[in-house]
Amino acid sequence: MTQFILLAAADGGLLESARQTGEQFGFNKSMFIAQVISFLLVALLLRAFAYKPILKMLEQRRQLIAQGLENADRIKAELTKTESARQEILSQANTQANRLIEEARAAAMRVQEVETQKAILAAEQIIIKAREAASMDHARMLAELKREIGHLVVRTTTQVTGKILTAEDQHRLAEDTNRQIAA
């Protein structure tokens, strides 16, 4: 670059050529300086009143976006933690429910066993009472049968012998008949 400057300084014709070209296109030094000053003023004003507020607003938005992303990450972590806690609670609830079901089944089996034993005892007592009642009925019927047979024997003997038997004879015949029936 320094070579161009040296070349331009050495060659005065080049400067003259540049000046002629500038005049031909309507270059005016004072207008150029006024334009540069005007441009610098507009650039400074834009920088102060437009560019800085826009940069400030963009920075605020960047911070809001970063904060939103942090919140989203935090919410994701909390959601993951909540989901794992929910799964753990469900697992514990299932375990407890299974344990309660097993306890209920065991209790039902014990109750069934106790009730079965009670029913067996009740049935045995009913059978014992029925046997006792049958024995008593049997004994009563035997006693009635003996008495009837005794009366029949006495009546038959009375009719066969034609004699009226005394109470002592009736008693003796009834006992003989009872002994023979018992044997």
Sequence and secondary structure as in RCSB ss.txt:
>XXXX:A:sequence
MTQFILLAAADGGLLESARQTGEQFGFNKSMFIAQVISFLLVALLLRAFAYKPILKMLEQRRQLIAQGLENADRI
KAELTKTESARQEILSQANTQANRLIEEARAAAMRVQEVETQKAILAAEQIIIKAREAASMDHARMLAELKREIG
HLVVRTTTQVTGKILTAEDQHRLAEDTNRQIAA
>XXXX:A:secstr
 HHHHHHHHH HHHHHHHHHHHHHTT  HHHHHHHHHHHHHHHHHHIIIIIHHHHHHHHHHHHHHHHHHHHHHHH
HHHHHHHHHHHHHHHHHHHHHHHHHHHHHHHHHHHHHHHHHHHHHHHHHHHHHHHHHHHHHHHHHHHHHHHHHHH
HHHHHHHHHHH S   HHHHHHHHHHHHHHHH 
